[in-house]
Amino acid sequence: MDTTERDETCAKSRGPGRVASLLDGLERWGGADRLADAVQKVVRAAPLGRRGRDLLHGLPIGHPLHPVLVQVPVGAWMSTAVLDLLPGQERAARRLVGVGLAVAGPAAVAGWVDWADLQRQQRRVGLLHAALNNAAVWLYAGSYAARRSGRQGLGRGLAVAGLTAVSVGGALGGHLAYRQAAGANHAEQVPHLVRPGWHGLGGVSDLPIGQAVRRKVDDVPVMVVRVDEDTVRVLADQCSHLAGPLSQGEISDGCVRCPWHGSVFRLEDGWNVRGPATAPQPAFDTRVVDGRLEVRLRGIAPASQEEEPARAG
C-alpha cells in the first residue's frame, strides 16, 4: 500500500462512534457545573478528618479504594440476577441484594471523596456516574423491601432496573478511569523516560536555598530544592495525582505540597504522606561534581560502571 492509498484510507475512516461522541460531549457540557460546585463544597466540608480522607482515597493500599469497594455490590447484584433465573433461590437472592446495599454506602463515600479532588471535566462525568449508582441503590433497596414482603416479581423487576443503572454507571466509571485517567498514577511514566545514569542539572550555586525550581532531565520536568549548602532534593515535577506542578507548591518541614489538590510528598524520597495522591513521587539521587549538580533516577542502575554522566544543558 503506497502513501497516497494509506492517506485515503485514513481520510475515509469512520470517526468516533455515537457513545464516544456522547461521552466527549458530557465532558464539555457545563450545564450542571453549579450543582457540581455545590456538591464539591459539601464533600470537602464533611468532617472526615485528614486520616479519614487519606484512608478513603486509598493511601494505605497505594491506589484508590473506591474501585475495590465497588466490586462487592456489583458482584452481589450480578449474582442476584443469576439466582433470579433459578427456582427456589429467593432467600439467597434477597441476601445478596442486602450484601450489596451494605457495602454500597462506604463505596459511595470513597467515590465522593475522590470525585471532589478531580478536574472539572472529570467531575462532570463523575456526577452522572454517581447519580446512576445512587439510582441503582434506591432501586435495589426497593427490590429488597419487595422481596421481604413476598412480592418476588416486583423485587426481580426492580433488580433488573437497578442492574441496568449500575451497569451504565460502571461504564462511565470506566471512562473516568481509562479515558480521563482519574485515579491513575500520573508520574508512572517517569522511569520509562529517564535514561539510566547521572545527568547534569547545572551549577549548584545557581539554585536558591529553600525554594523549588523547575529543571528537565531527558525532557522530563523535575523539581529541584536546595535544602541547604550541601543538600539538594530532586523529585519528578508532575504530581502523581493529576500532574500538578510541584515546583509551584509550598515547601515546608521537608515536604512539598501540590498547589492543585494538596497532596504532600516527602522531599527526601518522594513518599506521599498525604492524599489525594495514592502513589509516591519518583525521586532522584543527587551528587555534586566540581560544583555542578548531577542527578540519577532512584532505583535504576546505570547501564555500565564506566558510563559517563549525561550532561544536560
HELIX and SHEET records of a PDB file:
HELIX    1   1 THR A    3  LYS A   12  1                                  10    
HELIX    2   2 ARG A   18  ARG A   28  1                                  11    
HELIX    3   3 ASP A   33  ALA A   45  1                                  13    
HELIX    4   4 GLY A   49  HIS A   57  1                                   9    
HELIX    5   5 LEU A   59  ILE A   61  5                                   3    
HELIX    6   6 HIS A   66  LEU A   83  1                                  18    
HELIX    7   7 GLU A   90  TRP A  115  1                                  26    
HELIX    8   8 ARG A  120  ARG A  148  1                                  29    
HELIX    9   9 GLN A  152  GLY A  174  1                                  23    
HELIX   10  10 HIS A  175  ARG A  179  3                                   5    
HELIX   11  11 VAL A  190  LEU A  193  1                                   4    
HELIX   12  12 VAL A  204  ASP A  206  5                                   3    
HELIX   13  13 LEU A  246  GLN A  248  5                                   3    
SHEET    1   A 6 HIS A 199  GLY A 203  0                                        
SHEET    2   A 6 ARG A 292  LEU A 297 -1                                        
SHEET    3   A 6 ALA A 283  VAL A 289 -1                                        
SHEET    4   A 6 VAL A 232  ALA A 236 -1                                        
SHEET    5   A 6 VAL A 220  ARG A 226 -1                                        
SHEET    6   A 6 ALA A 212  VAL A 217 -1                                        
SHEET    1   B 4 GLU A 250  SER A 252  0                                        
SHEET    2   B 4 CYS A 255  ARG A 257 -1                                        
SHEET    3   B 4 VAL A 264  ARG A 266 -1                                        
SHEET    4   B 4 ASN A 272  ARG A 274 -1                                        
END                                                                             
